[in-house]
Amino acid sequence: MRYLLIIFVGVVLASCGKKVAYANQLRDEFGLDNVNTIKKVQFFTSQTIILVRSKVSGSSGTASDGALVTNKNKEEDRITIQAQTPCIFEKFEATGEVVIRFEVGVGKTLSFNLRQQSETGKYFLVAK
């Protein structure tokens, strides 16, 4: 019985897929430029993604004694997506960007595209 369990665990671990970076070579090799084909692929983030939105507001003026007075307020929103977070393909943009969804809802996607001078063919986050 013990050997059967060890064999079963070995088979399960051996059947786990290998994670590789989505790149032009991979896209061409497996025909992933078709929406129906790429929707079957499970994507994962390769590194932690931290999205930060900051808003700074304030005013400046002078006090009654002539001293300069400034008032600043900084508001910051931060979203962290941990490495190896699963995500799914949403759509292709006309610019060649690949739009990936991390959760359900309007605007809950991120776009990825090739870097201009990149020779690796890997896709990177597009900041807007």
VEXLOZA-62886 format. One record per residue: residue in three letters; x, y, z of N, C-alpha, C, O in turn. Coordinates in steps of 0.05 Angstrom, whole numbers, padded with zeros to 5 digits, always signed. Layout:
REM residues N
ALAXYZXYZXYZXYZ/...
This chain:
REM residues 128
MET+00017-00024+00000+00000+00000+00000+00017+00025+00000+00011+00045-00013/ARG+00039+00024+00015+00057+00047+00017+00070+00053-00010+00072+00076-00018/TYR+00078+00032-00024+00090+00036-00051+00070+00048-00071+00078+00064-00088/LEU+00045+00040-00069+00025+00051-00086+00021+00081-00082+00018+00096-00100/LEU+00022+00088-00056+00019+00117-00049+00043+00133-00060+00040+00154-00070/ILE+00067+00122-00057+00092+00135-00066+00091+00138-00097+00098+00159-00107/ILE+00082+00117-00111+00080+00119-00140+00059+00139-00148+00064+00155-00167/PHE+00036+00140-00134+00015+00159-00141+00025+00188-00137+00021+00205-00154/VAL+00039+00193-00115+00049+00220-00110+00070+00228-00131+00071+00250-00140/GLY+00087+00209-00138+00107+00214-00159+00095+00220-00185+00105+00239-00199/VAL+00074+00206-00193+00060+00211-00218+00047+00239-00218+00049+00253-00238/VAL+00035+00246-00196+00022+00272-00194+00042+00295-00196+00038+00315-00210/LEU+00065+00292-00182+00085+00313-00183+00098+00314-00210+00106+00336-00219/ALA+00102+00292-00223+00114+00292-00250+00096+00304-00271+00105+00314-00291/SER+00070+00304-00266+00051+00315-00286+00047+00345-00283+00034+00357-00300/CYS+00059+00358-00263+00057+00387-00261+00071+00400-00284+00093+00392-00291/GLY+00058+00421-00295+00069+00435-00318+00092+00453-00310+00093+00462-00287/LYS+00109+00459-00328+00132+00477-00324+00123+00505-00332+00110+00508-00353/LYS+00130+00525-00316+00122+00552-00322+00145+00565-00338+00168+00565-00330/VAL+00137+00576-00361+00157+00590-00379+00146+00618-00385+00121+00622-00385/ALA+00164+00637-00391+00156+00664-00397+00142+00665-00424+00150+00652-00443/TYR+00120+00681-00425+00107+00685-00450+00124+00704-00467+00130+00726-00460/ALA+00132+00694-00490+00150+00709-00508+00141+00704-00537+00125+00686-00542/ASN+00152+00720-00555+00145+00716-00584+00151+00688-00593+00136+00677-00609/GLN+00173+00677-00585+00181+00650-00594+00160+00630-00585+00152+00612-00600/LEU+00151+00632-00560+00130+00614-00549+00104+00618-00564+00090+00599-00571/ARG+00097+00643-00569+00072+00650-00583+00072+00637-00611+00052+00625-00619/ASP+00094+00640-00625+00096+00629-00652+00097+00599-00652+00084+00586-00670/GLU+00111+00587-00633+00114+00558-00632+00087+00544-00628+00082+00523-00639/PHE+00070+00555-00610+00045+00542-00603+00021+00555-00615-00002+00547-00609/GLY+00024+00575-00633+00002+00588-00646-00016+00603-00627-00040+00603-00629/LEU-00003+00617-00608-00019+00632-00588-00027+00660-00597-00033+00677-00580/ASP-00027+00665-00623-00036+00691-00632-00066+00690-00639-00077+00709-00649/ASN-00078+00667-00634-00107+00663-00638-00121+00664-00611-00113+00652-00592/VAL-00143+00680-00610-00157+00684-00584-00167+00657-00573-00165+00653-00549/ASN-00178+00640-00589-00188+00614-00579-00166+00597-00567-00171+00582-00548/THR-00143+00598-00578-00120+00581-00568-00109+00593-00543-00104+00578-00524/ILE-00105+00619-00542-00092+00631-00519-00110+00632-00494-00100+00633-00471/LYS-00136+00630-00498-00155+00630-00475-00152+00604-00459-00161+00603-00436/LYS-00139+00583-00471-00135+00558-00457-00110+00558-00439-00105+00539-00425/VAL-00094+00579-00441-00069+00581-00427-00073+00593-00399-00087+00613-00397/GLN-00061+00582-00379-00061+00593-00352-00036+00610-00349-00014+00601-00351/PHE-00040+00636-00344-00018+00655-00339-00013+00658-00310-00031+00655-00293/PHE+00013+00664-00303+00021+00671-00276+00039+00695-00277+00054+00698-00297/THR+00039+00712-00257+00058+00734-00256+00086+00722-00248+00088+00705-00231/SER+00107+00732-00261+00133+00722-00255+00146+00737-00232+00164+00726-00218/GLN+00138+00761-00226+00148+00777-00204+00126+00792-00191+00104+00794-00202/THR+00131+00802-00167+00111+00818-00152+00107+00844-00167+00126+00857-00175/ILE+00081+00851-00171+00074+00876-00184+00062+00895-00163+00043+00887-00149/ILE+00073+00919-00161+00062+00939-00142+00053+00963-00158+00068+00976-00171/LEU+00027+00968-00156+00015+00991-00170+00010+01013-00149-00002+01008-00129/VAL+00020+01037-00155+00017+01059-00137+00005+01083-00151+00013+01090-00173/ARG-00016+01095-00139-00028+01119-00149-00026+01140-00127-00036+01136-00105/SER-00013+01162-00133-00010+01184-00113-00023+01209-00122-00024+01216-00146/LYS-00034+01223-00103-00047+01249-00109-00037+01269-00088-00041+01265-00064/VAL-00024+01290-00097-00013+01310-00079-00029+01335-00083-00033+01344-00106/SER-00038+01347-00062-00053+01372-00063-00043+01390-00041-00031+01381-00022/GLY-00048+01415-00045-00039+01434-00024-00042+01462-00034-00050+01468-00056/SER-00034+01480-00016-00035+01509-00023-00012+01522-00008-00001+01512+00011/SER-00006+01546-00017+00014+01562-00003+00004+01591-00001-00012+01600-00018/GLY+00014+01605+00018+00006+01632+00023+00024+01645+00044+00045+01634+00051/THR+00015+01667+00054+00031+01681+00074+00013+01685+00099-00011+01689+00097/ALA+00026+01683+00121+00012+01688+00147+00011+01718+00151+00022+01734+00136/SER-00003+01726+00173-00007+01754+00178+00020+01768+00185+00023+01792+00182/ASP+00040+01753+00194+00066+01764+00200+00085+01764+00176+00108+01771+00179/GLY+00075+01754+00153+00091+01754+00128+00106+01728+00123+00120+01725+00103/ALA+00103+01709+00141+00117+01683+00138+00103+01667+00116+00079+01667+00114/LEU+00119+01652+00101+00109+01635+00080+00097+01609+00093+00111+01596+00108/VAL+00073+01603+00086+00059+01579+00097+00051+01561+00074+00038+01570+00055/THR+00058+01536+00076+00050+01516+00056+00035+01494+00070+00041+01486+00092/ASN+00015+01484+00055-00001+01462+00065-00001+01440+00044-00011+01445+00022/LYS+00009+01417+00050+00010+01395+00030-00004+01371+00042-00003+01365+00066/ASN-00018+01357+00024-00032+01333+00031-00026+01312+00009-00029+01317-00014/LYS-00017+01288+00017-00011+01267-00002-00029+01243+00004-00030+01233+00026/GLU-00042+01234-00017-00060+01211-00015-00049+01190-00033-00042+01195-00056/GLU-00046+01165-00023-00034+01144-00039-00050+01118-00037-00058+01110-00016/ASP-00055+01106-00061-00068+01080-00062-00047+01060-00073-00032+01067-00091/ARG-00047+01036-00061-00027+01016-00068-00040+00989-00071-00055+00980-00054/ILE-00035+00976-00094-00044+00949-00099-00020+00931-00104-00002+00938-00120/THR-00019+00909-00090+00004+00890-00093-00007+00864-00104-00025+00852-00093/ILE+00005+00855-00126-00001+00829-00138+00024+00811-00134+00045+00817-00146/GLN+00022+00791-00118+00045+00774-00111+00054+00758-00135+00039+00752-00153/ALA+00080+00751-00135+00091+00733-00156+00076+00707-00155+00067+00698-00134/GLN+00073+00695-00179+00060+00669-00183+00029+00671-00179+00016+00650-00174/THR+00018+00695-00180-00011+00698-00179-00023+00689-00206-00015+00699-00227/PRO-00043+00671-00205-00055+00662-00230-00072+00685-00242-00085+00700-00228/CYS-00073+00686-00269-00089+00706-00283-00096+00694-00310-00085+00673-00318/ILE-00115+00706-00324-00125+00695-00349-00124+00716-00371-00125+00740-00366/PHE-00122+00707-00395-00122+00724-00419-00149+00737-00422-00170+00724-00419/GLU-00149+00763-00428-00174+00777-00433-00178+00784-00462-00198+00777-00474/LYS-00158+00797-00475-00160+00804-00503-00133+00814-00513-00115+00820-00498/PHE-00132+00816-00540-00109+00829-00554-00117+00857-00560-00140+00862-00569/GLU-00099+00876-00557-00104+00904-00566-00092+00907-00594-00075+00891-00603/ALA-00101+00927-00608-00091+00932-00635-00061+00940-00636-00048+00936-00656/THR-00051+00950-00613-00023+00958-00611-00005+00934-00606+00020+00938-00604/GLY-00016+00910-00603+00000+00886-00597+00001+00879-00568+00013+00859-00560/GLU-00012+00895-00551-00013+00890-00523-00030+00866-00517-00050+00860-00531/VAL-00023+00851-00496-00038+00828-00487-00051+00838-00460-00037+00845-00442/VAL-00077+00837-00459-00092+00846-00435-00098+00821-00418-00110+00802-00427/ILE-00090+00822-00392-00092+00800-00374-00110+00808-00351-00109+00831-00341/ARG-00128+00790-00342-00147+00795-00320-00138+00781-00295-00131+00757-00296/PHE-00138+00795-00272-00131+00784-00247-00156+00779-00229-00155+00761-00212/GLU-00177+00793-00233-00202+00789-00219-00225+00799-00235-00222+00814-00255/VAL-00249+00791-00227-00273+00798-00242-00281+00827-00237-00279+00837-00214/GLY-00289+00842-00257-00298+00869-00254-00288+00887-00277-00269+00880-00290/VAL-00301+00909-00280-00293+00928-00301-00267+00942-00293-00264+00951-00271/GLY-00248+00943-00312-00223+00956-00307-00203+00941-00290-00184+00953-00280/LYS-00207+00916-00285-00190+00900-00268-00171+00884-00284-00167+00860-00279/THR-00159+00897-00304-00140+00883-00322-00114+00899-00323-00113+00923-00316/LEU-00093+00886-00332-00067+00899-00337-00058+00892-00365-00064+00870-00375/SER-00044+00910-00378-00035+00905-00405-00005+00899-00405+00010+00911-00389/PHE+00004+00881-00422+00032+00874-00425+00039+00876-00454+00023+00869-00472/ASN+00064+00884-00460+00073+00887-00487+00104+00883-00487+00116+00882-00466/LEU+00115+00882-00511+00144+00880-00514+00157+00907-00508+00145+00928-00513/ARG+00181+00906-00497+00197+00931-00494+00209+00938-00521+00214+00920-00537/GLN+00213+00963-00526+00222+00973-00552+00249+00960-00560+00251+00950-00582/GLN+00268+00961-00543+00295+00951-00550+00301+00923-00539+00324+00915-00537/SER+00280+00908-00532+00284+00882-00520+00290+00861-00541+00277+00859-00562/GLU+00310+00845-00536+00317+00823-00554+00307+00796-00544+00309+00776-00558/THR+00297+00795-00519+00287+00770-00508+00260+00762-00518+00254+00738-00518/GLY+00244+00781-00527+00217+00775-00537+00198+00771-00515+00175+00763-00520/LYS+00206+00777-00489+00188+00774-00466+00170+00799-00464+00177+00821-00472/TYR+00146+00795-00452+00127+00816-00448+00130+00828-00420+00136+00814-00401/PHE+00126+00855-00419+00128+00869-00393+00104+00886-00389+00089+00892-00408/LEU+00099+00894-00364+00076+00910-00356+00077+00937-00370+00098+00950-00371/VAL+00054+00946-00381+00052+00972-00394+00039+00991-00374+00017+00987-00365/ALA+00054+01011-00366+00044+01031-00347+00031+01053-00362+00042+01064-00381/LYS+00007+01060-00353-00008+01082-00366-00013+01104-00347-00025+01124-00353/
